[in-house]
Amino acid sequence: MIRPHRHQPLWWAFALHRLSGLALAVFLPLHFLVLGSALNGEAVFDGVLAWSDFGLVKLAEMGLVFLLALHLLGGLRLLALEFLPWRDGQATLAAVAGSASAVIAFAFLFNAI
Amino acid sequence: MGADGGNLSVRIWKGGAGGRLIEFEAPQRANQTVLDVVTWVQRHRDPGLAYRFACRVGMCGSCAMTVNGKPRWTCRTHVAKVAQDSRLTIEPLRNLPIVKDLACDMTVFFEKWRDARGRFEGRATRYDDIECIAPETPARQAVDAGIECINCAVCYAACDVVAWKPDYLGPAALNRVWTLQNDTRDAAQAERLAAVAGEAGCHNCHSQQGCTTHCPMSLNPTASIAGLKRAVFMAALRGEV
C-alpha cells in the first residue's frame, strides 16, 4: 500500500527511478546472453536477433527503451539537483523526464514496425 | 472553513508502539483545528489521553501528529481541510518512539541535531563589535531560506530514508547545518561539514522531497541537503573530508 504521506509527484519519481534501475539490472544478463551468442558464429547471432522481429518482442523492446530513457533522464535530473544550484519546479522536471521517455519509446516503436 | 453542526468520527491512537486506534465522536465546529478536536476528546471523553502542545499558534512546534496518514502541525490544521467524510484518524508522528498515545519521544530527533553539530559556534566575544551581515548576500539569503524551522519533526516523520535507515540525521538537522554553514559568523564549519559527510549524513537523502512537501513552514530541506552534498563534494576534492 502506498502510504498517504507518499502521495506526491517526487515520491513517484523516486519509485520509478528505483524500479526502472532494478528492471534494467534484471535485463542486463539477457543482454549479455544475446551478445555472447556472437561467440558461436554469425549465424547463431543472427538467429537470436531474429527473435526481435516478433511483435511481442518489439513491444518488450519498447518497454526497455522507455525504462532506459526514464532512468537516464531521471538520473540527469538528480545529478543537476545535486551538483548545480537549486532550482524549484522539480516535480515539473520529473514530469518532463517521464513524458520525454514515453515519446522516445513510442518513436522507437514506430520506427521499428 | 466548515460550519457548526454534525459530528466528527475521530479515531485516535491509544497506548504505546503496540497500541490501537480508538473511535470517538466529537462535535464539528466552524474554524476547528485538529488540536481542538484532540483537546475536546481529552476534556470530555478520555481524560487519560496523552498529547503535546504549547503555543497553539504555530510557533513552538510541539503539536505535530499524523493526521489521516500525513504528518501535520495540528494547531494550524483545520479539520475542514483534512477530514474525509467527517472522519479523522490521528496518530503519533512516524519515525519516533511513542511515549504514550499521541506523545512521541523527541530525544533522538534532538540528539541528531547535536550529532550534526547544529549549534552555532561563534568566534567573537562580547567585547567585539557586532558583525554586519548584508541581507542581500547569497550566503545570508541561504540562511534566511532555512532559518524559520520550528523543530516540529514533521519533515523527520515524512522522511522515508529515516524510516529505512534510523541512523540518518534527517532533514531538520541537515537543514539546520546548512543555515550554519552559510553563517559567516560561525567558526566550526569544517568540523560540521565532516559531521554530515559520514555514513549517517547528507548523502543518504534520495531527494524524494517528502520533507519539503509537508513542512508547515514551507521550508525546503531538500534544497539545503543538496547544498550540503555540493559542499561535501567540493571539500572532498580538496581533500578536506
Interface residues (C-beta under 8 A of the other chain):
Chain A: R3 P4 H5 R6 Q8 L10 W11 A13 F14 L78 L81 E82 F83 W86 Q90
Chain B: N68 G69 K70 P71 R94 A157 A158 D160 H206 S207 Q208 Q209 G210 T213 H214 N220 T222 A223 A226 G227 K229 R230 F233
